[in-house]
Amino acid sequence: MVAIFVVATIIVFLVIDYFVQRAEKRKVAHVAVPSKARFVIPKGYFFGRGHTWIEILSDNLARIGLDDFSQKIIGKIDDVGFVPAGSEVAKGDKLFIVRQGEKTLSFCAPISGKIISFNEELTHSPDALRRKPYSDGWVAIIKPTNLDKEKDLLSRGEEAAQWLKEEIKRFRNFITAQGDSALTAPAVAGMTLLDGGTPVEGVMEHSSKKIWEQFENDFLASSGPRQR
């Protein structure tokens, strides 16, 4: 009986160890191979070259936010900073800043106008930019001063979708060109290149301050007419 009890105990521990090892392997696989991001382009929204969106409201007002491409590759956002409400901004002027630790990105106004208000909720819950970028995560409301002309320089619908595909491809090339020395986690950032797929969500969390500065210069400062 004692021998049977010992054998049974050993079997129990082996079974427990098997499931523990299996669970650990699943955890590692999940961390090592993050899922690829899918980017959303809602109907009826306009998109600027600096990765902001514009929703035309009633009373000649426009709501502006951070597009899904930027918020996904940036990852966590610790803080959002605004220029003063009531300010007049021209297309291409700095409108708001997002922070992640000591790293920052500046986003430009996609249209000209007077800033009516900012989404103050973002100062308490900046994660809304990620959870609901096209609704609760809106950033500013502007009263446009030249909307009819500037609207023609924005993209929407199929044109916006095609432009985003080109931006994704350009971002993969951008990450590759930086080299491992500029990355804080090269193995993770390199996964953006697997099978030519879309960038891994949150890849900028693993990128250096140098890459953030270059990304802003290459992707967010572009506010001129789209290339036809």
C-alpha positions, 0 to 999 in steps of 0.5 A, a space after each residue: 500500500 505504501 508503495 502504491 501511495 508513493 507511486 500515486 504521489 509521484 504521478 500527481 506531482 508529475 501531472 502538476 509539473 506538466 501543467 505548470 510548464 505548459 502554462 509557462 510556455 504559453 506565457 513566453 509565447 504570448 510575450 515573445 510574439 505579440 499580435 499585429 495591429 489592425 488599424 481603423 478608419 471610420 466612415 465620414 472622417 477626414 485624415 490629415 498628413 500628420 496622423 490626426 483625424 477631423 470630424 465635421 460637427 454642426 455650427 461650423 465646428 470640427 473635432 480633432 483627434 489622434 488617428 488609430 495608426 499613431 495611438 497603436 504604434 505609440 502604445 501607452 500614453 502617460 500624459 497629454 499637453 495642449 496649447 492654450 484654448 482660445 488660440 488661433 492656429 494655422 494648418 501645421 501649427 503645433 496643437 497637442 503633445 503626447 508623453 510617454 516617460 521622457 519621450 514626447 511627440 507633437 501633433 500639428 493642427 490639420 486645419 486652421 482655426 480658433 481652438 474652442 476647447 480641449 478634452 480635459 478628460 484626457 488630463 485625468 485619463 490619457 488612456 482614452 486616446 487608446 481605448 476610444 480614439 475616435 470618440 471619447 479620445 477626441 483632443 480638440 474642437 476647432 472653429 475652422 477659418 478656411 475649411 472649404 479650401 483645406 478640406 480638399 487637402 485631406 483624405 477620407 474613405 478609400 483614399 485614406 485607407 490607401 494612404 494608411 497602407 502606404 504609411 504602414 509600409 513606410 513605417 516598416 522601412 523607417 524602423 529598419 533604417 534606424 538600426 538596432 543601436 537606436 532601439 531599446 528592445 530590438 528583438 521586439 521592434 524587429 517583429 514589425 518586419 515579419 512577413 511584411 506584416 503591419 507594425 506590432 502594436 506598442 512598438 514605440 514603447 521599445 524605441 529610443 528617444 532618438 527614434 521618437 524625434 525622427 518619427 515626429 519629423 518624418 511622420 507627424 510634421 507632414 501637413 501639406 497637400 497630399 501627393 496625387 
